[in-house]
Amino acid sequence: MKQHIKKYWLITSIFILSLTLFSCKKDTVKINGDSSNAQLDSISLWVAAAKNEGNELVDQKLNIEKAYSATNALGNDSIKTKQLSQVSLAYLRLSDSLMFRKVNSETLQLARKTNDSVTLAETHWDLGTFFQNRAIADSAYHHFAEAQRMYSAQHNQFYSGRMLYNMARVQSSVKDYTGSEINTIKAIELLKPLNKNTQLFNCYNLLGIVTKNLKEYDRALKYYNLAWGYLNKLEDKQDYEIQVLNNIGVVYQEQEQHQQAISYFEQVLGTDGLKKLDADLYAISLNNLAYNRLKSGIIEGVEKQVHEALFVRDSIGDIAGISRSHHVLAELYLQKKDTAIALNELLMAKDYAEQSTHNEYLLNTLQLLSRIDTKNSFSHTQQYINLSDSLLQEERQARNKFTRIRFETDEFIAENEVLTRKKQIWTGVAIGLFLLGALVYIIVDQRAKNQKLKFQQKQQASNQEIFNLMLSQKEKLEEGKQMEQKRISEELHDGVLGKMLGARMVLTGLNKKTDEEAARERAIAISALKDIEGEVRSISHELSHAAYQKIHNFISSIQELLKDVCSANTIEYDFTYTEELDWDALDGEIKINLYRIIQESTQNSVKHAECKNISVDFNTESDYLNVRIEDDGKGFTRSKRKKGIGTRNISSRIEKLRGTWKIDSTPGQGTKVMLSIPIVYYTEDLPQNENAKLIES
């Protein structure tokens, strides 16, 4: 009996104690629940403030730090996982990559620990977006695929379709257009029954982009029209409309139907406030409009439009867009036949394309550079080939990674390896053919250059021979003049003077007569004859002196050049030279190049300087010939003056003569060209210059 009572009492005590503990626990949970709810509300408010772009960046970061600290203090792992996912997304939107990766990793670990497939899928989605923003295609695709697999297992067709769309975008970015098209169509099949018009618009818009890149322009336009149909079902559709209009314009642009393309880009730019609403799209459409106007032959206003697009792109840091704008400017200047500026624009386009790692723009720029930058054509071509091969390899690797992610069976891997080998063979054949073509082009181009160089050498030799013949002809002319002068001198001296002397002697004899009148007349006649005799003797001596005086034919050529140039333009000239140097004995290379330099300099003075006087001075110092060519024209600022063809020609000629030269000029005070050339005398063997280049001024 006592035992029964004790047993009963023990059971009753346990029951009462359990009831008490349960009540206490219930009260505790209630209290903790109230505290937890308040904390969750605070976290939600801080996360919302961090995502609010209207707040200052400092405040956004401060709020998300508070949310992260409060989330770490949570004791419930399930609740903590979901809150960490929100904090992770907020860091992603703030572009804080370090904190995003840290919080995202913590979220992944907790989600796996708690088997929270929904949060796990969200975390993979965030990671995919992170890698997509950084153009790490394979990682982005992997995480989007993981998220899609999880949403599909959850029968969440909406999010599964969105992940397929994200995967398709990544595939499109690495030119896996076929795979992108397949995944986009799968996304449409999931989204159509749900009537998700915004997402369906995005899918058809992407299909338009993909088929355009596949050069299937009719299909692209068809998909854009389908996208437009879903667009009409949206309330806020302006942002999407201008995207489609721009994309349709690009389709016509690639088909070289520039007038139709222009109409679409003009519609885009006609959107009110587009520059503020979407500066990036504004710059793209403006640049596209300028390009199509240029291609359709409308040059006026193109440069202004491209520069405006450049300004906008620079303000938003669109490096790739800046490269594209410089490329369009290069094509504009090429059309204007200004190759130098076009080359400069292309080099800037290349630099910005490399900075932005936009390989498509870089390939286009290298291709055009190889055509117009003949000096570095081989280098540009080699860089183009290397980049093209590298991109093909990277794209192939990315496609292979996507394939392995989507299909993980041994049968498909084996089949894919066969396809890969075939692609490698065809790629190798294509590269081989391309290299063969490039080699043939280089050989043909080099032969043409060699023939051109030989022709230039022959032309220069002929030019010098003609110049020497001209000097020889002048020498013969002067020799003939001298011979004629000597002949006349001899005739005067031996003929006329002799006869006049005889007449004088006769008259002297007659003067012996005593007739006063006869004597006076004879005296007058004799005096006159003496005067004539003196005059003839003077002429004879002058002619004889002129005959034996040395005449410089090269100096004569320079005098005639100055006379011809200056008299035709009513300009006074002054030419001085030293008599000590045997000018005609100078090497023919010096004479012809010096003649051309003086010709170029005086023509520049006439055309550009608007001068009234030109002076040329030749003098020698040691073994150097110093030449000064000076005018009193308007002059110029040396640093602002472009190096023209004439200046390059002078530099080339002086370099051939192993001399030096400089130009001194001040605005309003004329221009002075000074040359210093080593003196070399003519020899029978002409020097052969393999790199000789004849440049006509």
C-alpha positions in Angstrom: 0.0 0.0 0.0 2.8 2.4 1.0 4.6 1.5 -2.2 1.5 2.3 -4.3 1.2 5.7 -2.5 4.9 6.5 -3.1 4.6 5.5 -6.8 1.5 7.7 -7.2 3.2 10.6 -5.5 6.3 10.2 -7.7 4.2 10.2 -10.9 2.2 13.2 -9.7 5.4 15.2 -8.9 6.9 14.5 -12.3 3.7 15.6 -14.0 3.5 18.8 -12.0 7.2 19.5 -12.6 6.9 18.8 -16.4 3.9 21.1 -16.5 5.8 23.9 -14.7 8.8 23.5 -17.0 6.6 23.5 -20.1 4.9 26.7 -18.9 8.2 28.3 -18.3 9.5 27.2 -21.7 6.4 28.5 -23.4 6.8 31.8 -21.7 10.5 32.0 -22.7 9.7 31.2 -26.3 7.1 33.8 -26.4 9.5 36.4 -25.0 12.3 35.3 -27.4 9.8 35.3 -30.3 8.9 38.9 -29.6 12.6 39.9 -29.4 13.4 38.0 -32.6 10.5 39.6 -34.6 11.7 43.0 -33.6 15.2 42.1 -34.6 14.0 40.8 -38.0 12.1 43.9 -38.6 15.2 46.0 -37.9 17.2 43.9 -40.3 14.6 44.2 -43.0 14.5 48.0 -42.5 18.3 48.2 -42.7 18.5 46.0 -45.8 15.7 48.1 -47.5 17.7 51.3 -46.6 20.8 49.8 -48.1 19.0 48.9 -51.3 17.5 52.4 -51.6 19.5 54.2 -54.3 18.1 57.5 -53.1 20.3 57.3 -50.0 23.9 58.4 -49.8 26.4 55.6 -50.5 27.9 56.0 -47.1 24.5 55.6 -45.5 23.7 52.5 -47.6 26.9 50.8 -46.5 26.4 51.8 -42.9 22.8 50.2 -43.0 24.0 47.0 -44.6 26.8 46.6 -42.0 24.2 47.0 -39.2 22.0 44.4 -41.0 24.9 42.0 -41.3 25.9 42.4 -37.6 22.3 41.8 -36.5 22.0 38.8 -38.8 25.1 37.2 -37.3 23.5 37.6 -33.8 20.5 35.5 -34.8 20.4 32.0 -33.1 18.1 30.3 -35.5 20.0 29.0 -38.5 17.0 28.8 -40.8 16.1 32.4 -40.2 19.7 33.5 -40.3 20.2 31.8 -43.7 17.3 33.7 -45.3 18.5 37.0 -43.8 22.1 36.4 -45.0 20.7 35.9 -48.5 19.1 39.3 -48.4 22.3 40.9 -47.0 24.4 39.2 -49.7 22.1 40.6 -52.4 22.4 44.1 -50.9 26.2 43.8 -51.0 26.0 42.7 -54.6 23.9 45.7 -55.5 26.4 48.0 -53.8 29.2 46.4 -55.9 31.1 45.5 -52.7 32.6 42.3 -54.2 34.7 41.4 -51.1 31.8 41.5 -48.6 29.4 39.9 -51.2 31.7 36.9 -51.6 32.1 36.5 -47.9 28.4 36.7 -47.0 27.4 34.6 -50.0 29.8 31.9 -48.9 28.4 31.9 -45.4 24.9 31.7 -46.9 25.8 28.7 -49.1 27.2 26.8 -46.1 24.2 27.5 -43.9 21.7 26.7 -46.7 23.4 23.4 -47.3 23.5 22.7 -43.6 19.7 23.5 -43.2 18.7 21.9 -46.5 17.1 25.2 -47.6 16.9 24.6 -51.3 15.1 27.9 -52.0 17.8 30.0 -50.3 20.5 27.8 -51.9 19.0 28.5 -55.4 18.8 32.2 -54.6 22.5 32.2 -53.5 23.5 30.5 -56.8 21.5 33.1 -58.7 23.3 35.9 -56.9 26.7 34.2 -57.6 25.8 33.8 -61.3 24.9 37.5 -61.5 28.2 38.4 -59.8 30.3 36.5 -62.3 28.2 37.7 -65.2 28.9 41.3 -64.3 32.6 40.5 -64.3 32.4 38.6 -67.6 33.5 35.3 -66.1 31.2 33.3 -68.3 31.8 29.8 -67.3 31.3 30.5 -63.5 28.2 32.6 -64.3 26.7 29.8 -66.4 27.6 27.1 -63.7 25.7 29.0 -60.9 22.7 29.9 -63.1 22.5 26.2 -64.1 22.7 25.1 -60.5 19.9 27.6 -59.6 17.8 26.4 -62.6 18.2 22.8 -61.6 17.0 23.6 -58.0 14.0 25.7 -59.2 13.1 22.9 -61.7 13.1 20.4 -58.8 10.9 22.8 -56.8 8.5 23.0 -59.9 9.0 26.7 -59.9 8.5 27.3 -63.6 8.8 31.1 -63.4 12.3 31.2 -61.8 13.4 28.1 -63.8 12.5 30.0 -67.0 14.4 33.1 -65.8 17.5 31.1 -65.1 17.3 29.5 -68.5 17.1 33.1 -69.9 20.2 34.1 -67.9 22.1 31.0 -69.1 21.2 31.9 -72.7 22.5 35.5 -72.2 25.8 34.1 -70.9 26.1 31.7 -73.9 25.4 34.6 -76.3 28.2 36.6 -74.7 30.7 33.9 -75.7 29.1 33.4 -79.1 27.6 30.1 -78.3 24.6 31.2 -80.3 23.1 27.8 -80.9 23.1 26.9 -77.2 21.7 30.3 -76.4 18.9 29.9 -78.8 18.0 26.4 -77.4 17.9 27.7 -73.8 15.9 30.8 -74.7 13.2 28.7 -76.4 13.1 26.4 -73.3 12.6 29.5 -71.2 9.7 30.7 -73.5 8.0 27.3 -73.2 8.0 27.7 -69.4 7.0 31.4 -69.3 4.3 31.4 -71.9 1.6 29.6 -69.8 2.4 32.0 -67.0 1.7 35.1 -69.2 4.9 36.8 -67.9 5.0 39.5 -70.6 8.2 41.3 -69.4 10.2 38.1 -69.4 8.8 36.9 -72.7 9.7 40.2 -74.2 13.3 39.8 -72.9 13.4 36.2 -74.4 12.3 37.2 -77.9 14.5 40.3 -77.8 17.5 38.0 -77.0 16.4 35.6 -79.8 16.5 38.6 -82.1 20.1 39.4 -81.0 21.2 35.8 -81.3 19.8 35.2 -84.8 21.2 38.6 -85.9 24.6 37.4 -84.8 24.0 34.2 -86.8 23.4 36.4 -89.8 19.8 35.2 -90.0 18.4 38.7 -90.4 14.8 37.8 -91.5 14.4 35.6 -88.4 15.9 38.3 -86.2 13.3 40.8 -87.5 10.6 38.2 -86.9 11.7 37.8 -83.3 11.8 41.5 -82.7 8.3 41.8 -84.0 7.2 39.1 -81.5 9.0 41.0 -78.8 7.1 44.1 -79.8 3.8 42.2 -79.5 4.6 41.5 -75.8 5.8 45.0 -75.3 2.4 46.4 -76.2 1.0 44.4 -73.3 3.1 46.3 -70.8 2.1 49.5 -69.0 5.6 51.0 -68.6 7.2 50.1 -71.9 9.2 53.2 -73.1 12.5 51.8 -71.9 11.9 48.6 -73.8 10.6 50.3 -76.9 13.8 52.2 -77.5 15.9 49.0 -77.0 14.0 47.2 -79.7 14.1 50.2 -82.1 17.9 50.3 -81.6 18.3 46.6 -82.1 16.2 46.6 -85.3 18.4 49.5 -86.6 21.5 47.3 -86.0 20.0 44.5 -88.1 19.5 46.9 -91.0 23.0 48.3 -90.4 24.6 44.9 -90.7 22.7 44.3 -93.9 24.1 47.7 -95.1 20.6 49.0 -95.5 21.7 52.3 -94.0 18.7 54.5 -94.8 16.4 52.1 -93.0 18.8 51.9 -90.1 18.9 55.7 -89.9 15.2 55.9 -89.5 15.2 53.6 -86.5 18.1 55.3 -84.7 16.4 58.7 -85.3 13.3 57.3 -83.6 15.4 56.2 -80.6 17.1 59.6 -80.3 13.7 61.3 -80.7 12.7 59.9 -77.3 12.2 62.8 -74.8 14.9 63.0 -72.1 16.7 59.9 -73.5 20.1 61.4 -72.6 19.2 61.5 -68.9 17.0 58.5 -68.9 19.6 56.1 -70.5 22.9 57.8 -71.3 24.4 54.5 -72.5 21.7 53.8 -75.1 21.7 57.4 -76.1 25.4 57.2 -76.9 25.0 53.9 -78.7 22.2 55.1 -80.9 23.9 58.4 -81.7 27.1 56.6 -82.7 25.1 54.1 -84.8 23.3 57.0 -86.5 26.5 58.8 -87.3 28.0 55.5 -88.7 25.1 54.8 -91.0 25.0 58.4 -92.2 28.6 58.1 -93.0 28.1 54.8 -94.9 25.2 56.3 -96.8 27.4 59.2 -98.0 26.1 61.9 -95.6 29.3 63.3 -94.1 28.0 66.6 -92.8 27.4 66.5 -89.1 28.8 63.0 -88.6 31.9 64.3 -86.8 29.8 66.4 -84.4 27.5 63.4 -83.6 30.4 61.1 -82.9 32.2 63.6 -80.7 28.9 64.0 -78.7 28.7 60.3 -78.3 32.3 60.2 -77.2 31.6 62.9 -74.5 28.7 60.9 -73.1 30.6 57.7 -73.1 33.5 59.3 -71.4 31.2 60.7 -68.7 29.8 57.3 -67.9 33.1 55.4 -68.3 32.1 53.3 -71.3 35.6 52.4 -72.5 34.4 49.9 -75.1 32.0 52.5 -76.5 34.8 55.1 -76.7 36.8 52.6 -78.8 33.8 52.2 -81.2 33.4 56.0 -81.6 37.1 56.4 -82.4 36.7 53.7 -85.0 33.9 55.5 -86.7 35.9 58.7 -86.7 38.7 56.8 -88.4 36.4 55.7 -91.1 35.2 59.3 -91.5 38.7 60.6 -91.9 39.5 57.8 -94.3 36.6 58.9 -96.4 38.0 62.4 -96.3 41.3 61.0 -97.5 43.0 62.2 -94.3 45.0 59.0 -93.6 47.2 60.5 -90.9 44.3 61.5 -88.6 42.5 58.3 -89.4 45.5 56.3 -88.3 45.7 58.3 -85.0 42.0 57.6 -84.4 42.4 53.9 -85.0 45.4 53.7 -82.6 43.2 55.3 -79.9 40.4 52.9 -80.8 42.8 50.0 -80.4 44.1 51.3 -77.0 40.5 51.7 -75.6 39.5 48.3 -77.0 42.4 46.7 -75.2 41.6 48.6 -72.0 38.0 47.3 -72.1 39.0 43.8 -73.3 36.3 44.2 -76.0 37.9 41.7 -78.4 35.4 42.2 -81.3 36.2 45.9 -81.5 39.9 45.1 -81.2 39.7 42.7 -84.1 37.8 45.2 -86.3 40.4 47.9 -85.4 43.4 45.6 -86.1 41.9 44.6 -89.4 41.5 48.2 -90.6 45.0 49.1 -89.2 46.6 46.4 -91.2 45.2 48.1 -94.4 46.1 51.7 -93.7 49.2 51.5 -91.5 51.4 50.0 -94.1 54.6 50.5 -92.0 53.2 48.2 -89.3 50.9 46.1 -91.4 52.6 42.8 -90.7 52.6 43.5 -86.9 48.8 44.3 -86.9 48.0 41.3 -89.1 50.0 39.0 -86.7 48.3 40.5 -83.7 44.9 40.0 -85.4 45.7 36.3 -86.1 46.9 35.7 -82.6 43.9 37.3 -81.0 41.5 35.6 -83.3 43.1 32.2 -82.6 43.0 33.0 -78.8 39.3 34.0 -78.9 38.4 30.9 -80.9 40.1 28.8 -78.3 38.4 30.6 -75.4 35.0 30.4 -77.0 35.4 26.7 -77.7 36.5 26.1 -74.1 33.5 28.0 -72.8 31.1 26.1 -75.0 32.6 22.9 -73.8 32.2 23.9 -70.2 28.6 24.8 -70.7 28.0 21.5 -72.4 29.6 19.5 -69.5 27.4 21.4 -67.1 24.2 20.7 -68.9 25.0 17.1 -69.9 26.9 15.0 -67.5 26.5 11.6 -69.0 29.4 9.6 -70.4 27.6 9.1 -73.7 27.2 12.8 -74.3 30.8 13.5 -73.2 32.1 11.0 -75.8 29.8 12.5 -78.5 31.0 16.0 -77.6 34.6 14.9 -77.8 34.0 13.7 -81.4 32.4 17.0 -82.2 35.2 18.9 -80.6 37.8 17.0 -82.6 35.9 17.8 -85.8 35.7 21.5 -84.8 39.4 21.4 -84.1 40.1 19.9 -87.5 38.0 22.5 -89.3 39.4 25.3 -87.2 42.9 24.1 -88.0 42.1 23.9 -91.7 40.5 27.4 -91.5 43.5 28.8 -89.6 45.9 27.0 -92.0 44.1 28.5 -95.0 44.1 31.9 -93.4 47.8 31.7 -92.6 48.5 30.5 -96.2 46.5 33.4 -97.5 48.3 35.8 -95.2 51.7 34.4 -96.3 50.8 34.8 -100.0 49.6 38.3 -99.4 52.9 39.1 -97.5 55.0 37.6 -100.3 53.1 39.5 -103.1 53.2 42.7 -101.1 56.9 42.4 -100.4 57.6 41.8 -104.1 55.6 44.8 -105.0 57.6 46.9 -102.5 60.9 45.6 -103.9 59.8 46.5 -107.4 58.7 49.9 -106.3 62.1 50.5 -104.5 64.0 49.4 -107.6 61.9 51.7 -109.7 62.6 54.6 -107.3 66.3 53.9 -107.4 66.3 53.9 -111.2 64.2 57.0 -111.2 66.6 58.8 -108.9 69.6 57.7 -111.0 67.8 59.0 -114.1 67.0 62.2 -112.4 70.6 62.8 -111.4 71.8 61.9 -114.9 69.3 64.5 -116.4 70.6 67.1 -113.9 74.2 66.4 -114.9 73.2 66.6 -118.6 71.6 69.9 -117.9 74.8 71.2 -116.2 76.9 69.8 -119.1 74.7 71.5 -121.6 75.1 74.8 -119.8 78.8 74.3 -119.7 78.9 73.8 -123.5 76.7 76.9 -123.9 79.1 79.0 -121.8 82.1 77.5 -123.6 80.5 78.5 -126.9 80.0 82.0 -125.6 83.6 82.2 -124.4 84.9 81.1 -127.8 82.8 83.6 -129.6 84.0 86.4 -127.3 87.6 85.4 -128.0 87.0 85.3 -131.7 85.5 88.8 -131.7 88.4 90.0 -129.5 90.9 88.6 -132.0 89.1 90.1 -134.9 88.9 93.5 -133.3 92.5 93.4 -132.3 94.1 91.9 -135.4 91.7 93.3 -138.0 90.1 96.5 -137.1 93.0 97.9 -135.1 95.5 97.0 -137.8 93.6 98.8 -140.5 93.0 101.8 -138.4 96.7 102.0 -137.5 97.5 101.9 -141.2 95.1 104.7 -141.9 96.6 106.7 -139.1 100.0 106.3 -140.6 98.8 107.4 -144.0 97.3 110.5 -142.5 100.5 111.1 -140.6 102.4 111.0 -143.9 99.9 113.5 -145.4 100.4 115.7 -142.5 103.9 116.6 -143.9 102.2 118.9 -146.3 102.6 122.5 -145.4 99.0 123.4 -146.3 97.6 124.9 -143.2 94.1 123.8 -143.9 95.1 120.3 -144.8 97.2 120.0 -141.6 94.3 121.1 -139.5 91.9 118.6 -141.0 94.4 115.8 -140.8 95.0 116.5 -137.1 91.3 116.3 -136.5 91.1 112.9 -138.3 94.1 111.5 -136.6 92.6 112.5 -133.2 89.4 110.8 -134.0 91.2 107.6 -135.1 93.1 107.6 -131.9 89.9 107.8 -130.0 88.4 104.9 -132.0 91.6 102.9 -131.5 91.4 103.4 -127.7 87.7 102.4 -127.6 88.2 99.3 -129.7 91.2 98.3 -127.5 89.1 98.7 -124.4 86.3 96.5 -125.8 88.8 93.9 -126.8 90.3 93.8 -123.3 86.9 93.5 -121.7 85.8 90.7 -124.0 89.1 88.9 -123.4 88.7 89.2 -119.6 85.2 87.9 -119.8 86.3 84.9 -121.9 88.9 83.9 -119.3 86.7 84.6 -116.3 85.4 81.4 -114.5 81.6 80.9 -114.8 79.9 78.5 -112.2 77.1 76.6 -114.0 75.6 75.3 -110.7 75.4 78.8 -109.4 73.9 79.9 -112.7 71.2 77.3 -112.2 70.3 78.5 -108.7 70.2 82.1 -110.0 67.8 81.1 -112.8 65.6 79.2 -110.3 65.4 82.2 -108.0 64.7 84.5 -110.9 62.0 82.3 -112.3 60.2 81.8 -108.9 60.5 85.4 -107.7 59.8 87.2 -111.0 56.6 85.2 -111.5 55.4 86.3 -108.0 56.7 89.9 -107.9 59.2 89.1 -105.1 62.6 90.6 -104.7 65.5 88.2 -104.1 69.1 88.4 -103.1 71.7 85.6 -103.8 75.2 85.6 -102.4 77.9 82.9 -102.6 81.6 82.4 -102.0 83.9 82.4 -105.0 86.4 80.2 -103.2 84.6 76.9 -103.8 84.6 75.1 -107.1 80.8 74.7 -107.2 80.6 72.6 -110.4 83.1 70.1 -108.9 80.6 69.3 -106.1 79.1 65.8 -106.1 76.0 65.5 -108.2 74.0 64.2 -105.2 74.7 67.4 -103.3 73.8 69.6 -106.3 70.5 68.0 -107.2 69.3 67.7 -103.6 70.4 71.3 -102.7 68.7 72.5 -105.9 65.4 70.7 -104.9 65.6 72.0 -101.3 66.0 75.6 -102.4 63.1 75.0 -104.9 60.9 73.6 -102.1 61.8 76.3 -99.6 61.2 79.2 -102.0 57.9 77.7 -103.2 56.8 77.4 -99.5 57.8 81.1 -99.0 55.7 82.1 -102.0 52.6 79.9 -101.2 52.4 80.1 -97.4 54.6 83.0 -96.1 53.2 85.8 -98.4 56.7 87.4 -98.3 58.1 90.3 -100.3 61.8 89.4 -100.1 63.8 86.2 -100.3 67.5 85.8 -99.6 69.8 82.8 -100.3 73.4 82.6 -99.0 76.0 80.0 -99.7 79.2 79.9 -97.6 81.7 77.4 -96.5 83.2 76.6 -93.1 85.9 73.9 -92.8 84.6 71.0 -94.8 81.0 72.0 -94.6 78.7 73.9 -97.0 76.4 76.2 -95.0 73.2 77.4 -96.7 70.7 80.0 -95.4 67.3 80.5 -97.0 65.3 83.4 -95.5 62.1 85.3 -96.2 60.3 88.2 -94.5 56.9 86.5 -94.6 54.3 86.0 -91.8 56.1 83.1 -90.2 54.5 80.4 -88.0 54.6 78.8 -84.6 56.8 75.8 -84.9 55.1 73.6 -82.2 51.7 74.0 -83.7 52.7 73.4 -87.3 52.1 70.0 -88.8 54.9 68.2 -90.5 53.9 68.4 -94.2 55.2 66.5 -97.2 57.6 69.3 -98.1 59.2 69.3 -94.7 59.5 65.5 -94.8 61.1 65.7 -98.2 63.7 68.3 -97.0 64.5 66.1 -94.0 64.9 63.0 -96.3 67.2 64.8 -98.7 69.4 66.2 -95.9 69.6 62.8 -94.3 70.8 61.4 -97.6 73.6 64.0 -97.7 74.5 63.2 -94.0 73.9 66.9 -93.1 71.8 68.7 -90.6 69.1 71.4 -90.9 66.7 73.5 -88.8 63.9 76.0 -89.2 63.6 79.1 -87.2 60.3 81.0 -87.5 58.4 83.5 -85.4 54.9 84.8 -86.3 55.3 88.1 -88.1 59.1 87.9 -88.4 59.6 85.5 -91.3 61.1 82.1 -91.6 64.8 81.0 -91.8 65.9 77.6 -93.1 69.6 76.7 -92.3 71.4 73.7 -93.8 74.8 72.3 -93.1 76.1 69.7 -95.6 79.5 67.9 -95.7 81.4 68.9 -98.9 81.9 66.0 -101.3 83.4 66.4 -104.7 82.2 64.6 -107.8 83.8 61.2 -108.7 83.2 58.9 -111.7 81.6 56.1 -109.6 78.2 57.2 -108.3 77.3 55.9 -104.8 74.6 53.2 -104.7 72.0 53.7 -102.0 69.8 50.6 -101.6 67.3 52.5 -99.5 67.2 55.5 -101.8 63.8 57.0 -102.2 62.9 59.7 -104.7 60.3 62.1 -103.4 59.0 64.7 -105.8 58.1 68.0 -104.1 
